[in-house]
Amino acid sequence: MTAQFSLARRLKAGETVHTGWCPLPYPIVAETLAREGFPAVTIDQQHGFWDMGATVTGLASIRQGGAAPIVRIPLGGFAVASRVLDLGAEGVIAPMINTVADARAFVEATKYPPIGERSWGPSRVMMLTGMTDQKEYLRDANAQTVTIAMIETQTALDNLDAIAATEGIDVLFVGPSDLSIALTDGKEVEPHSALVERELDRVIAAAKKAGKVPGLYCANADRAVFAARRGFRFLAVGSDLGFLRMGAAAQMKILKS
């Protein structure tokens, strides 16, 4: 099964994994990011425009492009987490994991017993990966599917060590914009503020202590390189919409010069 699932294998090997980020609900765009070399591509159902129909096609397109498909589910959408794993996702990002209860609810939907209570129905993911042995999938699924808990509130920071220690949580992933809003009581959104920077080392330390992977959303590649040197190993880089706007702006600058 490890031949068909690359995200967990890379993270367990100690690699730094970069994921492209797709709010735009177009499978061809997600596939393009995969073909351009991102080892993982994330479909954003929380703040992006993906419905489940587009997600089904997008997951297959990302795999076709050679990358590991990930889905960020809507807030509290743990039933969606189970479904997208059945449909082919290798990882699930859950926003606003603030307490151990949140972390356990996430794990229960994404891991099979004895760790969680994920319901059986992986026919599509087995089809996409060419697997035919259900026993093999059941045996390896908990290790090969990655749960990514977003840390983005003061409450999450207060419960950081307990969330990190929750069995079945694989990655602690900082959402810096929401964290900056929380840390300033809603006064500003500044993902690179001193307040946010101060908390990043806490997340890295908590992840290391619990044997988990620290992750961070990064606005661009420069930020991702800096974060990797700091110790983060799962890094989102920009977004398809941002890439489109930057590319268009660069061309318009030439045309107007």
Steps between C-alpha positions, in 0.01 A plus 500: 500500500791736562569511126160663441513742796785751504406767757531291817809326365678831430413646838608187686829505311568849634447683172366853476180484297363801312137507395341715235174660613182512292200715586403508130269203430662381179658152488725600209653775715565257787650251258722771352648579841571130543667476160711807575661309784305553822515164682156573648206716396224617735138549401357772726135433581499735801569834333523386139225429248508120480181298524514123540454431130802709406694348789441146370650595163772714658630217719543277197661781300757570770591132516523495120743792522724302735429673832335404826147647525398677821166660591440777750149427623244761611495604864377206708446288188629175640252294298655662192843391624401136490340540159798665328729225627267247339513707180880503477651763731824407674470776757229707664546847649247590770465868597462634854610195699483677835460224757573134559131434433538661157811294432326179605198573281735554207686176567181301547389594148834438330660196666366146519476310832667470739610864461178646358159408363533565127224328309593246232455592134833563320399368158599816309839548665578134441402541135721807457799327655450168321447310823283188510565359846263655757690339787818673385328837488349456846833387642695802372244782472556654844873534435465618141231769539613824662296706748597867506362703791494877458627705794361851457347628825607586853295206625696266274826641635374451857432133416798455269683219681181303556395534135847396387489195729165381359546162336417519131596867448797505262570869425458828691435760230504870587250729329688829555232742383231367733756471777593865460133600525457289813813632668390862448136444602388572146693823456723398209587233250878477467632148446862608542453705817731472799214344698463219246875453464531454875253211497654312208786364708244371752326302227827357372598397853161341574508305175855380563416394856200296382674353196275690261574720195484881526337681207434857390304683231742727312408790273783427257808290432737736684295460817491122452880481469537705820245282682672177393830626639318577823377142529162477326466196273150529349466829316219642290634746242282782366190409301389445143310829508811678625714342230249608235489857626880526525544360151239733355649799683848423366370485142299822542806677638686416178208607282472834679872577499 
